[in-house]
Structure formats: C-alpha cells, structure tokens
Amino acid sequence: MNRMRTLLLVVGCALVATGCMSPKGDDATQKRAAVHEMRSDTLAKLYAIEPYAQTRIKESVGYAVFSNVGVNLLLLSTGSGYGVVKD
C-alpha cells in the first residue's frame, strides 16, 4: 500500500510538472504573444553570448526557438515544451 501511494505521488508530480509547461495566457492571442516574447528573449541572450549568430540567422532560410523542460523522477522521465519556427 505504501509503495502504491509513493508511485501515485511520483506519477502525479510528473503529470503536474509537464502540464505546467505551456505558454502563459488565457487565449490563443496571449499564448502566441508569450511564445514570441520567449523567442525574443532567447535570441537576445544568444546574440549576447555569440554576436555572429545574428548574422547567421539573418542569412538562414529559417530558424526555430523552443522552450524545453525535462522532468526526471526516479524511473519516470518526461519532457514538454513549446516553440516557434520562422521561415
């Protein structure tokens, strides 16, 4: 009984953690704006670390920016995320 309770707790935590990984917002417009904000923030951080990346991205056919989170609890491993592709 104790093992079953522990297993259910672990699985429940994993499901909650993966369910929390979606763009913030109540409707599609707000979620889209949150994804675009994440893209801008991520690209700004990349350009600060590697300035030449900005030239490479401008010259490219397209690029993608993703937010990804993995949860590892004992033997259970999950992943979730969202992103945007620009062509």
Gaussian input, Z-matrix of N, CA and C with variables (Angstrom, degrees):
# hf/3-21g

backbone

0 1
 N
 C     1     B1
 C     2     B2     1     A1
 N     3     B3     2     A2     1     D1
 C     4     B4     3     A3     2     D2
 C     5     B5     4     A4     3     D3
 N     6     B6     5     A5     4     D4
 C     7     B7     6     A6     5     D5
 C     8     B8     7     A7     6     D6
 N     9     B9     8     A8     7     D7
 C    10    B10     9     A9     8     D8
 C    11    B11    10    A10     9     D9
 N    12    B12    11    A11    10    D10
 C    13    B13    12    A12    11    D11
 C    14    B14    13    A13    12    D12
 N    15    B15    14    A14    13    D13
 C    16    B16    15    A15    14    D14
 C    17    B17    16    A16    15    D15
 N    18    B18    17    A17    16    D16
 C    19    B19    18    A18    17    D17
 C    20    B20    19    A19    18    D18
 N    21    B21    20    A20    19    D19
 C    22    B22    21    A21    20    D20
 C    23    B23    22    A22    21    D21
 N    24    B24    23    A23    22    D22
 C    25    B25    24    A24    23    D23
 C    26    B26    25    A25    24    D24
 N    27    B27    26    A26    25    D25
 C    28    B28    27    A27    26    D26
 C    29    B29    28    A28    27    D27
 N    30    B30    29    A29    28    D28
 C    31    B31    30    A30    29    D29
 C    32    B32    31    A31    30    D30
 N    33    B33    32    A32    31    D31
 C    34    B34    33    A33    32    D32
 C    35    B35    34    A34    33    D33
 N    36    B36    35    A35    34    D34
 C    37    B37    36    A36    35    D35
 C    38    B38    37    A37    36    D36
 N    39    B39    38    A38    37    D37
 C    40    B40    39    A39    38    D38
 C    41    B41    40    A40    39    D39
 N    42    B42    41    A41    40    D40
 C    43    B43    42    A42    41    D41
 C    44    B44    43    A43    42    D42
 N    45    B45    44    A44    43    D43
 C    46    B46    45    A45    44    D44
 C    47    B47    46    A46    45    D45
 N    48    B48    47    A47    46    D46
 C    49    B49    48    A48    47    D47
 C    50    B50    49    A49    48    D48
 N    51    B51    50    A50    49    D49
 C    52    B52    51    A51    50    D50
 C    53    B53    52    A52    51    D51
 N    54    B54    53    A53    52    D52
 C    55    B55    54    A54    53    D53
 C    56    B56    55    A55    54    D54
 N    57    B57    56    A56    55    D55
 C    58    B58    57    A57    56    D56
 C    59    B59    58    A58    57    D57
 N    60    B60    59    A59    58    D58
 C    61    B61    60    A60    59    D59
 C    62    B62    61    A61    60    D60
 N    63    B63    62    A62    61    D61
 C    64    B64    63    A63    62    D62
 C    65    B65    64    A64    63    D63
 N    66    B66    65    A65    64    D64
 C    67    B67    66    A66    65    D65
 C    68    B68    67    A67    66    D66
 N    69    B69    68    A68    67    D67
 C    70    B70    69    A69    68    D68
 C    71    B71    70    A70    69    D69
 N    72    B72    71    A71    70    D70
 C    73    B73    72    A72    71    D71
 C    74    B74    73    A73    72    D72
 N    75    B75    74    A74    73    D73
 C    76    B76    75    A75    74    D74
 C    77    B77    76    A76    75    D75
 N    78    B78    77    A77    76    D76
 C    79    B79    78    A78    77    D77
 C    80    B80    79    A79    78    D78
 N    81    B81    80    A80    79    D79
 C    82    B82    81    A81    80    D80
 C    83    B83    82    A82    81    D81
 N    84    B84    83    A83    82    D82
 C    85    B85    84    A84    83    D83
 C    86    B86    85    A85    84    D84
 N    87    B87    86    A86    85    D85
 C    88    B88    87    A87    86    D86
 C    89    B89    88    A88    87    D87
 N    90    B90    89    A89    88    D88
 C    91    B91    90    A90    89    D89
 C    92    B92    91    A91    90    D90
 N    93    B93    92    A92    91    D91
 C    94    B94    93    A93    92    D92
 C    95    B95    94    A94    93    D93
 N    96    B96    95    A95    94    D94
 C    97    B97    96    A96    95    D95
 C    98    B98    97    A97    96    D96
 N    99    B99    98    A98    97    D97
 C   100   B100    99    A99    98    D98
 C   101   B101   100   A100    99    D99
 N   102   B102   101   A101   100   D100
 C   103   B103   102   A102   101   D101
 C   104   B104   103   A103   102   D102
 N   105   B105   104   A104   103   D103
 C   106   B106   105   A105   104   D104
 C   107   B107   106   A106   105   D105
 N   108   B108   107   A107   106   D106
 C   109   B109   108   A108   107   D107
 C   110   B110   109   A109   108   D108
 N   111   B111   110   A110   109   D109
 C   112   B112   111   A111   110   D110
 C   113   B113   112   A112   111   D111
 N   114   B114   113   A113   112   D112
 C   115   B115   114   A114   113   D113
 C   116   B116   115   A115   114   D114
 N   117   B117   116   A116   115   D115
 C   118   B118   117   A117   116   D116
 C   119   B119   118   A118   117   D117
 N   120   B120   119   A119   118   D118
 C   121   B121   120   A120   119   D119
 C   122   B122   121   A121   120   D120
 N   123   B123   122   A122   121   D121
 C   124   B124   123   A123   122   D122
 C   125   B125   124   A124   123   D123
 N   126   B126   125   A125   124   D124
 C   127   B127   126   A126   125   D125
 C   128   B128   127   A127   126   D126
 N   129   B129   128   A128   127   D127
 C   130   B130   129   A129   128   D128
 C   131   B131   130   A130   129   D129
 N   132   B132   131   A131   130   D130
 C   133   B133   132   A132   131   D131
 C   134   B134   133   A133   132   D132
 N   135   B135   134   A134   133   D133
 C   136   B136   135   A135   134   D134
 C   137   B137   136   A136   135   D135
 N   138   B138   137   A137   136   D136
 C   139   B139   138   A138   137   D137
 C   140   B140   139   A139   138   D138
 N   141   B141   140   A140   139   D139
 C   142   B142   141   A141   140   D140
 C   143   B143   142   A142   141   D141
 N   144   B144   143   A143   142   D142
 C   145   B145   144   A144   143   D143
 C   146   B146   145   A145   144   D144
 N   147   B147   146   A146   145   D145
 C   148   B148   147   A147   146   D146
 C   149   B149   148   A148   147   D147
 N   150   B150   149   A149   148   D148
 C   151   B151   150   A150   149   D149
 C   152   B152   151   A151   150   D150
 N   153   B153   152   A152   151   D151
 C   154   B154   153   A153   152   D152
 C   155   B155   154   A154   153   D153
 N   156   B156   155   A155   154   D154
 C   157   B157   156   A156   155   D155
 C   158   B158   157   A157   156   D156
 N   159   B159   158   A158   157   D157
 C   160   B160   159   A159   158   D158
 C   161   B161   160   A160   159   D159
 N   162   B162   161   A161   160   D160
 C   163   B163   162   A162   161   D161
 C   164   B164   163   A163   162   D162
 N   165   B165   164   A164   163   D163
 C   166   B166   165   A165   164   D164
 C   167   B167   166   A166   165   D165
 N   168   B168   167   A167   166   D166
 C   169   B169   168   A168   167   D167
 C   170   B170   169   A169   168   D168
 N   171   B171   170   A170   169   D169
 C   172   B172   171   A171   170   D170
 C   173   B173   172   A172   171   D171
 N   174   B174   173   A173   172   D172
 C   175   B175   174   A174   173   D173
 C   176   B176   175   A175   174   D174
 N   177   B177   176   A176   175   D175
 C   178   B178   177   A177   176   D176
 C   179   B179   178   A178   177   D177
 N   180   B180   179   A179   178   D178
 C   181   B181   180   A180   179   D179
 C   182   B182   181   A181   180   D180
 N   183   B183   182   A182   181   D181
 C   184   B184   183   A183   182   D182
 C   185   B185   184   A184   183   D183
 N   186   B186   185   A185   184   D184
 C   187   B187   186   A186   185   D185
 C   188   B188   187   A187   186   D186
 N   189   B189   188   A188   187   D187
 C   190   B190   189   A189   188   D188
 C   191   B191   190   A190   189   D189
 N   192   B192   191   A191   190   D190
 C   193   B193   192   A192   191   D191
 C   194   B194   193   A193   192   D192
 N   195   B195   194   A194   193   D193
 C   196   B196   195   A195   194   D194
 C   197   B197   196   A196   195   D195
 N   198   B198   197   A197   196   D196
 C   199   B199   198   A198   197   D197
 C   200   B200   199   A199   198   D198
 N   201   B201   200   A200   199   D199
 C   202   B202   201   A201   200   D200
 C   203   B203   202   A202   201   D201
 N   204   B204   203   A203   202   D202
 C   205   B205   204   A204   203   D203
 C   206   B206   205   A205   204   D204
 N   207   B207   206   A206   205   D205
 C   208   B208   207   A207   206   D206
 C   209   B209   208   A208   207   D207
 N   210   B210   209   A209   208   D208
 C   211   B211   210   A210   209   D209
 C   212   B212   211   A211   210   D210
 N   213   B213   212   A212   211   D211
 C   214   B214   213   A213   212   D212
 C   215   B215   214   A214   213   D213
 N   216   B216   215   A215   214   D214
 C   217   B217   216   A216   215   D215
 C   218   B218   217   A217   216   D216
 N   219   B219   218   A218   217   D217
 C   220   B220   219   A219   218   D218
 C   221   B221   220   A220   219   D219
 N   222   B222   221   A221   220   D220
 C   223   B223   222   A222   221   D221
 C   224   B224   223   A223   222   D222
 N   225   B225   224   A224   223   D223
 C   226   B226   225   A225   224   D224
 C   227   B227   226   A226   225   D225
 N   228   B228   227   A227   226   D226
 C   229   B229   228   A228   227   D227
 C   230   B230   229   A229   228   D228
 N   231   B231   230   A230   229   D229
 C   232   B232   231   A231   230   D230
 C   233   B233   232   A232   231   D231
 N   234   B234   233   A233   232   D232
 C   235   B235   234   A234   233   D233
 C   236   B236   235   A235   234   D234
 N   237   B237   236   A236   235   D235
 C   238   B238   237   A237   236   D236
 C   239   B239   238   A238   237   D237
 N   240   B240   239   A239   238   D238
 C   241   B241   240   A240   239   D239
 C   242   B242   241   A241   240   D240
 N   243   B243   242   A242   241   D241
 C   244   B244   243   A243   242   D242
 C   245   B245   244   A244   243   D243
 N   246   B246   245   A245   244   D244
 C   247   B247   246   A246   245   D245
 C   248   B248   247   A247   246   D246
 N   249   B249   248   A248   247   D247
 C   250   B250   249   A249   248   D248
 C   251   B251   250   A250   249   D249
 N   252   B252   251   A251   250   D250
 C   253   B253   252   A252   251   D251
 C   254   B254   253   A253   252   D252
 N   255   B255   254   A254   253   D253
 C   256   B256   255   A255   254   D254
 C   257   B257   256   A256   255   D255
 N   258   B258   257   A257   256   D256
 C   259   B259   258   A258   257   D257
 C   260   B260   259   A259   258   D258

   B1=1.4497
   B2=1.5349
   B3=1.3239
   B4=1.4562
   B5=1.5266
   B6=1.3333
   B7=1.4659
   B8=1.5279
   B9=1.3090
   B10=1.4619
   B11=1.5267
   B12=1.2946
   B13=1.4643
   B14=1.5340
   B15=1.3203
   B16=1.4649
   B17=1.5237
   B18=1.3192
   B19=1.4602
   B20=1.5233
   B21=1.3088
   B22=1.4588
   B23=1.5277
   B24=1.3163
   B25=1.4581
   B26=1.5298
   B27=1.3228
   B28=1.4678
   B29=1.5262
   B30=1.3089
   B31=1.4633
   B32=1.5301
   B33=1.3016
   B34=1.4647
   B35=1.5142
   B36=1.3319
   B37=1.4734
   B38=1.5210
   B39=1.3161
   B40=1.4661
   B41=1.5241
   B42=1.3179
   B43=1.4672
   B44=1.5226
   B45=1.3095
   B46=1.4631
   B47=1.5251
   B48=1.3334
   B49=1.4716
   B50=1.5224
   B51=1.3153
   B52=1.4617
   B53=1.5164
   B54=1.2949
   B55=1.4584
   B56=1.5197
   B57=1.3181
   B58=1.4634
   B59=1.5206
   B60=1.3070
   B61=1.4550
   B62=1.5156
   B63=1.2990
   B64=1.4545
   B65=1.5200
   B66=1.3053
   B67=1.4681
   B68=1.5221
   B69=1.3098
   B70=1.4592
   B71=1.5297
   B72=1.3074
   B73=1.4638
   B74=1.5128
   B75=1.3202
   B76=1.4617
   B77=1.5199
   B78=1.3239
   B79=1.4581
   B80=1.5300
   B81=1.3066
   B82=1.4687
   B83=1.5277
   B84=1.3197
   B85=1.4623
   B86=1.5207
   B87=1.3256
   B88=1.4611
   B89=1.5287
   B90=1.3225
   B91=1.4631
   B92=1.5278
   B93=1.3146
   B94=1.4689
   B95=1.5242
   B96=1.3369
   B97=1.4696
   B98=1.5306
   B99=1.3301
   B100=1.4706
   B101=1.5279
   B102=1.3258
   B103=1.4628
   B104=1.5269
   B105=1.3194
   B106=1.4640
   B107=1.5339
   B108=1.3211
   B109=1.4670
   B110=1.5342
   B111=1.3515
   B112=1.4571
   B113=1.5246
   B114=1.3383
   B115=1.4667
   B116=1.5225
   B117=1.3182
   B118=1.4685
   B119=1.5264
   B120=1.3337
   B121=1.4698
   B122=1.5245
   B123=1.3294
   B124=1.4640
   B125=1.5250
   B126=1.3251
   B127=1.4594
   B128=1.5291
   B129=1.3241
   B130=1.4649
   B131=1.5254
   B132=1.3331
   B133=1.4711
   B134=1.5254
   B135=1.3347
   B136=1.4677
   B137=1.5194
   B138=1.3401
   B139=1.4588
   B140=1.5292
   B141=1.3237
   B142=1.4647
   B143=1.5294
   B144=1.3295
   B145=1.4664
   B146=1.5183
   B147=1.3212
   B148=1.4710
   B149=1.5240
   B150=1.3453
   B151=1.4745
   B152=1.5366
   B153=1.3112
   B154=1.4638
   B155=1.5367
   B156=1.3145
   B157=1.4679
   B158=1.5245
   B159=1.3191
   B160=1.4623
   B161=1.5281
   B162=1.3184
   B163=1.4612
   B164=1.5166
   B165=1.3207
   B166=1.4682
   B167=1.5258
   B168=1.3239
   B169=1.4637
   B170=1.5281
   B171=1.3397
   B172=1.4735
   B173=1.5273
   B174=1.3360
   B175=1.4625
   B176=1.5285
   B177=1.3013
   B178=1.4689
   B179=1.5290
   B180=1.3090
   B181=1.4613
   B182=1.5263
   B183=1.3140
   B184=1.4545
   B185=1.5114
   B186=1.3082
   B187=1.4579
   B188=1.5260
   B189=1.3221
   B190=1.4625
   B191=1.5200
   B192=1.3235
   B193=1.4555
   B194=1.5179
   B195=1.3376
   B196=1.4617
   B197=1.5150
   B198=1.3050
   B199=1.4536
   B200=1.5179
   B201=1.3025
   B202=1.4583
   B203=1.5210
   B204=1.3195
   B205=1.4514
   B206=1.5173
   B207=1.3097
   B208=1.4571
   B209=1.5181
   B210=1.3049
   B211=1.4596
   B212=1.5162
   B213=1.3111
   B214=1.4612
   B215=1.5221
   B216=1.3111
   B217=1.4579
   B218=1.5175
   B219=1.3100
   B220=1.4661
   B221=1.5358
   B222=1.3013
   B223=1.4621
   B224=1.5286
   B225=1.3157
   B226=1.4604
   B227=1.5261
   B228=1.3101
   B229=1.4580
   B230=1.5330
   B231=1.3302
   B232=1.4590
   B233=1.5280
   B234=1.3012
   B235=1.4510
   B236=1.5133
   B237=1.3173
   B238=1.4457
   B239=1.5280
   B240=1.3021
   B241=1.4560
   B242=1.5160
   B243=1.3224
   B244=1.4502
   B245=1.5187
   B246=1.3059
   B247=1.4528
   B248=1.5085
   B249=1.3251
   B250=1.4519
   B251=1.5331
   B252=1.3216
   B253=1.4724
   B254=1.5187
   B255=1.3265
   B256=1.4626
   B257=1.5280
   B258=1.3109
   B259=1.4801
   B260=1.5028
   A1=110.78
   A2=117.15
   A3=121.45
   A4=111.56
   A5=116.40
   A6=120.60
   A7=110.48
   A8=116.22
   A9=120.57
   A10=110.24
   A11=117.75
   A12=122.23
   A13=110.15
   A14=116.50
   A15=121.04
   A16=110.83
   A17=117.00
   A18=121.12
   A19=111.13
   A20=117.38
   A21=120.84
   A22=111.60
   A23=116.94
   A24=121.13
   A25=110.60
   A26=116.81
   A27=121.47
   A28=110.21
   A29=117.22
   A30=121.01
   A31=110.11
   A32=117.76
   A33=121.39
   A34=112.16
   A35=117.00
   A36=120.79
   A37=110.81
   A38=116.78
   A39=120.36
   A40=110.79
   A41=117.27
   A42=120.35
   A43=111.50
   A44=116.78
   A45=120.18
   A46=109.82
   A47=116.86
   A48=120.69
   A49=111.17
   A50=118.17
   A51=119.18
   A52=111.28
   A53=117.98
   A54=121.00
   A55=112.84
   A56=117.07
   A57=121.56
   A58=112.57
   A59=117.36
   A60=120.36
   A61=110.44
   A62=116.00
   A63=120.96
   A64=106.73
   A65=117.49
   A66=119.36
   A67=111.27
   A68=116.39
   A69=121.49
   A70=109.48
   A71=115.31
   A72=120.59
   A73=111.49
   A74=114.79
   A75=120.65
   A76=112.94
   A77=117.09
   A78=119.48
   A79=109.97
   A80=115.86
   A81=121.04
   A82=111.94
   A83=117.73
   A84=120.89
   A85=111.17
   A86=117.29
   A87=121.42
   A88=111.05
   A89=116.93
   A90=120.43
   A91=110.78
   A92=116.52
   A93=120.99
   A94=109.94
   A95=116.88
   A96=120.98
   A97=111.02
   A98=117.32
   A99=121.00
   A100=111.03
   A101=117.14
   A102=121.00
   A103=109.75
   A104=117.59
   A105=120.85
   A106=111.40
   A107=116.87
   A108=120.76
   A109=110.32
   A110=116.84
   A111=121.16
   A112=110.02
   A113=117.18
   A114=121.99
   A115=110.41
   A116=117.08
   A117=121.14
   A118=111.64
   A119=116.40
   A120=120.57
   A121=111.29
   A122=116.21
   A123=120.74
   A124=110.93
   A125=117.15
   A126=119.91
   A127=111.30
   A128=118.20
   A129=120.99
   A130=110.76
   A131=116.87
   A132=120.63
   A133=110.46
   A134=116.81
   A135=120.77
   A136=110.69
   A137=117.44
   A138=121.12
   A139=111.40
   A140=117.20
   A141=120.26
   A142=111.00
   A143=116.01
   A144=120.83
   A145=111.26
   A146=115.79
   A147=122.27
   A148=109.54
   A149=117.88
   A150=121.11
   A151=113.84
   A152=118.08
   A153=120.69
   A154=111.77
   A155=117.32
   A156=120.71
   A157=111.40
   A158=117.31
   A159=120.06
   A160=110.72
   A161=116.84
   A162=120.50
   A163=110.75
   A164=116.07
   A165=120.63
   A166=111.53
   A167=116.88
   A168=120.34
   A169=110.65
   A170=117.47
   A171=120.18
   A172=111.53
   A173=117.04
   A174=121.45
   A175=112.62
   A176=117.78
   A177=120.94
   A178=111.43
   A179=114.86
   A180=121.56
   A181=110.13
   A182=117.32
   A183=122.47
   A184=110.25
   A185=116.29
   A186=121.41
   A187=108.44
   A188=115.33
   A189=121.19
   A190=108.93
   A191=115.99
   A192=122.60
   A193=106.73
   A194=116.43
   A195=121.25
   A196=111.54
   A197=115.76
   A198=123.58
   A199=106.08
   A200=117.38
   A201=120.85
   A202=109.62
   A203=116.49
   A204=121.73
   A205=108.46
   A206=116.06
   A207=121.40
   A208=109.53
   A209=116.56
   A210=122.34
   A211=107.81
   A212=116.68
   A213=121.96
   A214=109.02
   A215=116.60
   A216=122.82
   A217=108.72
   A218=115.37
   A219=122.19
   A220=110.00
   A221=118.11
   A222=121.16
   A223=112.86
   A224=116.86
   A225=121.70
   A226=109.93
   A227=117.04
   A228=121.61
   A229=108.08
   A230=115.83
   A231=120.36
   A232=109.72
   A233=116.44
   A234=121.20
   A235=109.82
   A236=115.30
   A237=120.22
   A238=108.54
   A239=117.01
   A240=118.99
   A241=111.27
   A242=115.23
   A243=121.99
   A244=108.07
   A245=116.86
   A246=118.51
   A247=113.09
   A248=114.14
   A249=121.36
   A250=108.42
   A251=115.60
   A252=122.28
   A253=107.25
   A254=116.40
   A255=122.36
   A256=107.91
   A257=116.92
   A258=119.09
   A259=110.53
   D1=-41.83
   D2=179.46
   D3=-65.64
   D4=-39.22
   D5=178.55
   D6=-65.01
   D7=-40.71
   D8=179.86
   D9=-64.27
   D10=-41.82
   D11=179.10
   D12=-63.31
   D13=-42.58
   D14=178.38
   D15=-64.05
   D16=-44.26
   D17=178.77
   D18=-61.51
   D19=-44.26
   D20=178.39
   D21=-63.52
   D22=-36.91
   D23=177.85
   D24=-65.03
   D25=-43.93
   D26=179.90
   D27=-64.41
   D28=-47.24
   D29=179.71
   D30=-63.70
   D31=-41.55
   D32=178.36
   D33=-61.85
   D34=-42.89
   D35=177.87
   D36=-63.15
   D37=-41.32
   D38=179.60
   D39=-64.23
   D40=-41.97
   D41=179.37
   D42=-66.14
   D43=-39.83
   D44=178.32
   D45=-65.40
   D46=-43.32
   D47=-178.24
   D48=-63.96
   D49=-41.02
   D50=-179.61
   D51=-75.23
   D52=-29.88
   D53=178.32
   D54=-70.86
   D55=-21.15
   D56=-179.52
   D57=-82.22
   D58=-6.69
   D59=-174.95
   D60=-96.74
   D61=70.72
   D62=173.46
   D63=-138.48
   D64=159.94
   D65=-179.34
   D66=-59.79
   D67=145.23
   D68=179.84
   D69=-75.15
   D70=142.87
   D71=177.45
   D72=140.65
   D73=155.46
   D74=-178.30
   D75=-89.51
   D76=-30.29
   D77=-179.26
   D78=-130.01
   D79=178.26
   D80=-175.11
   D81=-61.46
   D82=-37.23
   D83=-178.73
   D84=-65.66
   D85=-43.27
   D86=179.00
   D87=-67.52
   D88=-40.44
   D89=178.18
   D90=-64.96
   D91=-40.95
   D92=178.15
   D93=-62.00
   D94=-43.23
   D95=178.50
   D96=-62.81
   D97=-38.30
   D98=178.59
   D99=-65.87
   D100=-39.29
   D101=178.49
   D102=-65.81
   D103=-42.93
   D104=179.34
   D105=-66.32
   D106=-34.53
   D107=175.94
   D108=-66.52
   D109=-42.10
   D110=176.54
   D111=-60.62
   D112=-41.24
   D113=178.75
   D114=-61.44
   D115=-47.95
   D116=-179.40
   D117=-62.12
   D118=-44.35
   D119=179.23
   D120=-62.96
   D121=-43.58
   D122=-178.83
   D123=-65.35
   D124=-44.08
   D125=179.08
   D126=-65.82
   D127=-37.37
   D128=177.30
   D129=-62.14
   D130=-41.87
   D131=177.55
   D132=-64.98
   D133=-41.97
   D134=178.72
   D135=-61.82
   D136=-45.52
   D137=-178.44
   D138=-65.17
   D139=-32.25
   D140=177.50
   D141=-68.20
   D142=-36.69
   D143=-179.56
   D144=-79.89
   D145=-42.12
   D146=-175.27
   D147=-134.37
   D148=85.18
   D149=-175.67
   D150=-57.12
   D151=-32.36
   D152=-179.01
   D153=-65.70
   D154=-19.79
   D155=179.96
   D156=-61.33
   D157=-31.52
   D158=-179.39
   D159=-63.64
   D160=-42.39
   D161=177.24
   D162=-64.77
   D163=-43.68
   D164=-179.39
   D165=-62.09
   D166=-41.44
   D167=-179.57
   D168=-68.38
   D169=-40.39
   D170=178.67
   D171=-63.69
   D172=-32.85
   D173=-179.30
   D174=-84.05
   D175=-11.86
   D176=-175.49
   D177=-78.86
   D178=161.65
   D179=176.72
   D180=-71.53
   D181=-34.32
   D182=-179.85
   D183=-169.17
   D184=172.28
   D185=177.12
   D186=-154.50
   D187=166.02
   D188=178.86
   D189=-138.19
   D190=145.18
   D191=177.23
   D192=-129.17
   D193=126.53
   D194=-177.52
   D195=-128.49
   D196=146.16
   D197=169.72
   D198=-102.50
   D199=126.31
   D200=-175.17
   D201=-135.41
   D202=132.83
   D203=177.23
   D204=-130.66
   D205=132.67
   D206=175.38
   D207=-113.66
   D208=141.75
   D209=178.46
   D210=-119.75
   D211=124.71
   D212=178.02
   D213=-119.94
   D214=111.85
   D215=177.63
   D216=-124.50
   D217=107.85
   D218=-178.66
   D219=52.04
   D220=-112.66
   D221=-178.17
   D222=-94.83
   D223=-3.43
   D224=-177.69
   D225=-99.53
   D226=128.19
   D227=179.93
   D228=-132.03
   D229=130.92
   D230=-179.99
   D231=-133.25
   D232=163.97
   D233=176.74
   D234=-145.12
   D235=150.84
   D236=-179.00
   D237=-156.74
   D238=159.31
   D239=177.98
   D240=174.75
   D241=-178.59
   D242=177.63
   D243=-152.48
   D244=166.93
   D245=-178.42
   D246=-171.76
   D247=-172.64
   D248=-178.54
   D249=-142.54
   D250=143.18
   D251=178.26
   D252=-118.43
   D253=135.65
   D254=179.54
   D255=-120.24
   D256=125.73
   D257=177.20
   D258=-114.86

